[in-house]
Amino acid sequence: MIRTTSVGDGSELEWFKSSYSSNGNEGDCIEIATAPDTVHIRDSKHAQGPRFTVGRTAWAGFVTYATAR
């Protein structure tokens, strides 16, 4: 996975998305930002919209599940 950082957000979080998500032109994916105890998720098309936050253990479980699909 290659990280592509989103800029212009104004928050203290560093948002990124996988280069595997799209060719970079559509913006049709999620972005994540990590903090010491949490992972923040948002829609890349609506960066100022709602955000979903989960603990690191829950995120690791989701990634394990998703990669098996």
Phi and psi in radians as a Rosetta constraint file:
Dihedral C 1 N 2 CA 2 C 2 CIRCULARHARMONIC -1.901 0.35
Dihedral N 2 CA 2 C 2 N 3 CIRCULARHARMONIC 2.313 0.35
Dihedral C 2 N 3 CA 3 C 3 CIRCULARHARMONIC -1.551 0.35
Dihedral N 3 CA 3 C 3 N 4 CIRCULARHARMONIC 2.336 0.35
Dihedral C 3 N 4 CA 4 C 4 CIRCULARHARMONIC -2.088 0.35
Dihedral N 4 CA 4 C 4 N 5 CIRCULARHARMONIC 1.975 0.35
Dihedral C 4 N 5 CA 5 C 5 CIRCULARHARMONIC -1.429 0.35
Dihedral N 5 CA 5 C 5 N 6 CIRCULARHARMONIC 2.389 0.35
Dihedral C 5 N 6 CA 6 C 6 CIRCULARHARMONIC -1.544 0.35
Dihedral N 6 CA 6 C 6 N 7 CIRCULARHARMONIC 2.394 0.35
Dihedral C 6 N 7 CA 7 C 7 CIRCULARHARMONIC -2.061 0.35
Dihedral N 7 CA 7 C 7 N 8 CIRCULARHARMONIC 2.932 0.35
Dihedral C 7 N 8 CA 8 C 8 CIRCULARHARMONIC 1.422 0.35
Dihedral N 8 CA 8 C 8 N 9 CIRCULARHARMONIC 0.173 0.35
Dihedral C 8 N 9 CA 9 C 9 CIRCULARHARMONIC -1.419 0.35
Dihedral N 9 CA 9 C 9 N 10 CIRCULARHARMONIC -0.556 0.35
Dihedral C 9 N 10 CA 10 C 10 CIRCULARHARMONIC 1.460 0.35
Dihedral N 10 CA 10 C 10 N 11 CIRCULARHARMONIC -0.115 0.35
Dihedral C 10 N 11 CA 11 C 11 CIRCULARHARMONIC -1.576 0.35
Dihedral N 11 CA 11 C 11 N 12 CIRCULARHARMONIC 2.936 0.35
Dihedral C 11 N 12 CA 12 C 12 CIRCULARHARMONIC -1.396 0.35
Dihedral N 12 CA 12 C 12 N 13 CIRCULARHARMONIC -0.153 0.35
Dihedral C 12 N 13 CA 13 C 13 CIRCULARHARMONIC -1.445 0.35
Dihedral N 13 CA 13 C 13 N 14 CIRCULARHARMONIC 2.520 0.35
Dihedral C 13 N 14 CA 14 C 14 CIRCULARHARMONIC -1.761 0.35
Dihedral N 14 CA 14 C 14 N 15 CIRCULARHARMONIC 1.866 0.35
Dihedral C 14 N 15 CA 15 C 15 CIRCULARHARMONIC -1.542 0.35
Dihedral N 15 CA 15 C 15 N 16 CIRCULARHARMONIC 2.473 0.35
Dihedral C 15 N 16 CA 16 C 16 CIRCULARHARMONIC -2.598 0.35
Dihedral N 16 CA 16 C 16 N 17 CIRCULARHARMONIC 2.836 0.35
Dihedral C 16 N 17 CA 17 C 17 CIRCULARHARMONIC -2.374 0.35
Dihedral N 17 CA 17 C 17 N 18 CIRCULARHARMONIC 2.767 0.35
Dihedral C 17 N 18 CA 18 C 18 CIRCULARHARMONIC -1.256 0.35
Dihedral N 18 CA 18 C 18 N 19 CIRCULARHARMONIC 2.494 0.35
Dihedral C 18 N 19 CA 19 C 19 CIRCULARHARMONIC -1.202 0.35
Dihedral N 19 CA 19 C 19 N 20 CIRCULARHARMONIC -0.254 0.35
Dihedral C 19 N 20 CA 20 C 20 CIRCULARHARMONIC -1.369 0.35
Dihedral N 20 CA 20 C 20 N 21 CIRCULARHARMONIC -0.192 0.35
Dihedral C 20 N 21 CA 21 C 21 CIRCULARHARMONIC -1.250 0.35
Dihedral N 21 CA 21 C 21 N 22 CIRCULARHARMONIC -0.616 0.35
Dihedral C 21 N 22 CA 22 C 22 CIRCULARHARMONIC -2.942 0.35
Dihedral N 22 CA 22 C 22 N 23 CIRCULARHARMONIC -3.112 0.35
Dihedral C 22 N 23 CA 23 C 23 CIRCULARHARMONIC -1.412 0.35
Dihedral N 23 CA 23 C 23 N 24 CIRCULARHARMONIC 0.056 0.35
Dihedral C 23 N 24 CA 24 C 24 CIRCULARHARMONIC 1.651 0.35
Dihedral N 24 CA 24 C 24 N 25 CIRCULARHARMONIC -0.215 0.35
Dihedral C 24 N 25 CA 25 C 25 CIRCULARHARMONIC -1.622 0.35
Dihedral N 25 CA 25 C 25 N 26 CIRCULARHARMONIC -0.545 0.35
Dihedral C 25 N 26 CA 26 C 26 CIRCULARHARMONIC -1.375 0.35
Dihedral N 26 CA 26 C 26 N 27 CIRCULARHARMONIC -0.626 0.35
Dihedral C 26 N 27 CA 27 C 27 CIRCULARHARMONIC 1.235 0.35
Dihedral N 27 CA 27 C 27 N 28 CIRCULARHARMONIC 0.430 0.35
Dihedral C 27 N 28 CA 28 C 28 CIRCULARHARMONIC -1.713 0.35
Dihedral N 28 CA 28 C 28 N 29 CIRCULARHARMONIC 1.192 0.35
Dihedral C 28 N 29 CA 29 C 29 CIRCULARHARMONIC -2.741 0.35
Dihedral N 29 CA 29 C 29 N 30 CIRCULARHARMONIC -3.083 0.35
Dihedral C 29 N 30 CA 30 C 30 CIRCULARHARMONIC -1.747 0.35
Dihedral N 30 CA 30 C 30 N 31 CIRCULARHARMONIC 2.763 0.35
Dihedral C 30 N 31 CA 31 C 31 CIRCULARHARMONIC -2.088 0.35
Dihedral N 31 CA 31 C 31 N 32 CIRCULARHARMONIC 2.622 0.35
Dihedral C 31 N 32 CA 32 C 32 CIRCULARHARMONIC -2.224 0.35
Dihedral N 32 CA 32 C 32 N 33 CIRCULARHARMONIC 2.739 0.35
Dihedral C 32 N 33 CA 33 C 33 CIRCULARHARMONIC -2.432 0.35
Dihedral N 33 CA 33 C 33 N 34 CIRCULARHARMONIC 2.404 0.35
Dihedral C 33 N 34 CA 34 C 34 CIRCULARHARMONIC -1.852 0.35
Dihedral N 34 CA 34 C 34 N 35 CIRCULARHARMONIC 2.543 0.35
Dihedral C 34 N 35 CA 35 C 35 CIRCULARHARMONIC -2.227 0.35
Dihedral N 35 CA 35 C 35 N 36 CIRCULARHARMONIC 3.001 0.35
Dihedral C 35 N 36 CA 36 C 36 CIRCULARHARMONIC -0.906 0.35
Dihedral N 36 CA 36 C 36 N 37 CIRCULARHARMONIC -0.732 0.35
Dihedral C 36 N 37 CA 37 C 37 CIRCULARHARMONIC -2.042 0.35
Dihedral N 37 CA 37 C 37 N 38 CIRCULARHARMONIC -0.040 0.35
Dihedral C 37 N 38 CA 38 C 38 CIRCULARHARMONIC -2.413 0.35
Dihedral N 38 CA 38 C 38 N 39 CIRCULARHARMONIC 2.845 0.35
Dihedral C 38 N 39 CA 39 C 39 CIRCULARHARMONIC -2.172 0.35
Dihedral N 39 CA 39 C 39 N 40 CIRCULARHARMONIC 2.249 0.35
Dihedral C 39 N 40 CA 40 C 40 CIRCULARHARMONIC -1.817 0.35
Dihedral N 40 CA 40 C 40 N 41 CIRCULARHARMONIC 2.392 0.35
Dihedral C 40 N 41 CA 41 C 41 CIRCULARHARMONIC -2.212 0.35
Dihedral N 41 CA 41 C 41 N 42 CIRCULARHARMONIC 2.415 0.35
Dihedral C 41 N 42 CA 42 C 42 CIRCULARHARMONIC -2.567 0.35
Dihedral N 42 CA 42 C 42 N 43 CIRCULARHARMONIC 2.825 0.35
Dihedral C 42 N 43 CA 43 C 43 CIRCULARHARMONIC -1.395 0.35
Dihedral N 43 CA 43 C 43 N 44 CIRCULARHARMONIC 2.187 0.35
Dihedral C 43 N 44 CA 44 C 44 CIRCULARHARMONIC -1.137 0.35
Dihedral N 44 CA 44 C 44 N 45 CIRCULARHARMONIC -0.422 0.35
Dihedral C 44 N 45 CA 45 C 45 CIRCULARHARMONIC -1.374 0.35
Dihedral N 45 CA 45 C 45 N 46 CIRCULARHARMONIC -0.334 0.35
Dihedral C 45 N 46 CA 46 C 46 CIRCULARHARMONIC -2.304 0.35
Dihedral N 46 CA 46 C 46 N 47 CIRCULARHARMONIC 1.135 0.35
Dihedral C 46 N 47 CA 47 C 47 CIRCULARHARMONIC -1.018 0.35
Dihedral N 47 CA 47 C 47 N 48 CIRCULARHARMONIC -0.508 0.35
Dihedral C 47 N 48 CA 48 C 48 CIRCULARHARMONIC -1.598 0.35
Dihedral N 48 CA 48 C 48 N 49 CIRCULARHARMONIC -0.013 0.35
Dihedral C 48 N 49 CA 49 C 49 CIRCULARHARMONIC -1.377 0.35
Dihedral N 49 CA 49 C 49 N 50 CIRCULARHARMONIC -2.840 0.35
Dihedral C 49 N 50 CA 50 C 50 CIRCULARHARMONIC -1.085 0.35
Dihedral N 50 CA 50 C 50 N 51 CIRCULARHARMONIC 2.635 0.35
Dihedral C 50 N 51 CA 51 C 51 CIRCULARHARMONIC -2.224 0.35
Dihedral N 51 CA 51 C 51 N 52 CIRCULARHARMONIC 2.599 0.35
Dihedral C 51 N 52 CA 52 C 52 CIRCULARHARMONIC -2.026 0.35
Dihedral N 52 CA 52 C 52 N 53 CIRCULARHARMONIC 2.311 0.35
Dihedral C 52 N 53 CA 53 C 53 CIRCULARHARMONIC -2.151 0.35
Dihedral N 53 CA 53 C 53 N 54 CIRCULARHARMONIC 2.327 0.35
Dihedral C 53 N 54 CA 54 C 54 CIRCULARHARMONIC -2.308 0.35
Dihedral N 54 CA 54 C 54 N 55 CIRCULARHARMONIC 2.812 0.35
Dihedral C 54 N 55 CA 55 C 55 CIRCULARHARMONIC -1.274 0.35
Dihedral N 55 CA 55 C 55 N 56 CIRCULARHARMONIC 2.802 0.35
Dihedral C 55 N 56 CA 56 C 56 CIRCULARHARMONIC -1.076 0.35
Dihedral N 56 CA 56 C 56 N 57 CIRCULARHARMONIC -0.629 0.35
Dihedral C 56 N 57 CA 57 C 57 CIRCULARHARMONIC -1.147 0.35
Dihedral N 57 CA 57 C 57 N 58 CIRCULARHARMONIC -0.759 0.35
Dihedral C 57 N 58 CA 58 C 58 CIRCULARHARMONIC -1.104 0.35
Dihedral N 58 CA 58 C 58 N 59 CIRCULARHARMONIC -0.725 0.35
Dihedral C 58 N 59 CA 59 C 59 CIRCULARHARMONIC -1.119 0.35
Dihedral N 59 CA 59 C 59 N 60 CIRCULARHARMONIC -0.764 0.35
Dihedral C 59 N 60 CA 60 C 60 CIRCULARHARMONIC -1.063 0.35
Dihedral N 60 CA 60 C 60 N 61 CIRCULARHARMONIC -0.713 0.35
Dihedral C 60 N 61 CA 61 C 61 CIRCULARHARMONIC -1.100 0.35
Dihedral N 61 CA 61 C 61 N 62 CIRCULARHARMONIC -0.726 0.35
Dihedral C 61 N 62 CA 62 C 62 CIRCULARHARMONIC -1.121 0.35
Dihedral N 62 CA 62 C 62 N 63 CIRCULARHARMONIC -0.800 0.35
Dihedral C 62 N 63 CA 63 C 63 CIRCULARHARMONIC -1.083 0.35
Dihedral N 63 CA 63 C 63 N 64 CIRCULARHARMONIC -0.742 0.35
Dihedral C 63 N 64 CA 64 C 64 CIRCULARHARMONIC -1.042 0.35
Dihedral N 64 CA 64 C 64 N 65 CIRCULARHARMONIC -0.806 0.35
Dihedral C 64 N 65 CA 65 C 65 CIRCULARHARMONIC -1.082 0.35
Dihedral N 65 CA 65 C 65 N 66 CIRCULARHARMONIC -0.834 0.35
Dihedral C 65 N 66 CA 66 C 66 CIRCULARHARMONIC -1.158 0.35
Dihedral N 66 CA 66 C 66 N 67 CIRCULARHARMONIC -0.639 0.35
Dihedral C 66 N 67 CA 67 C 67 CIRCULARHARMONIC -1.260 0.35
Dihedral N 67 CA 67 C 67 N 68 CIRCULARHARMONIC -0.333 0.35
Dihedral C 67 N 68 CA 68 C 68 CIRCULARHARMONIC -1.428 0.35
Dihedral N 68 CA 68 C 68 N 69 CIRCULARHARMONIC -0.126 0.35
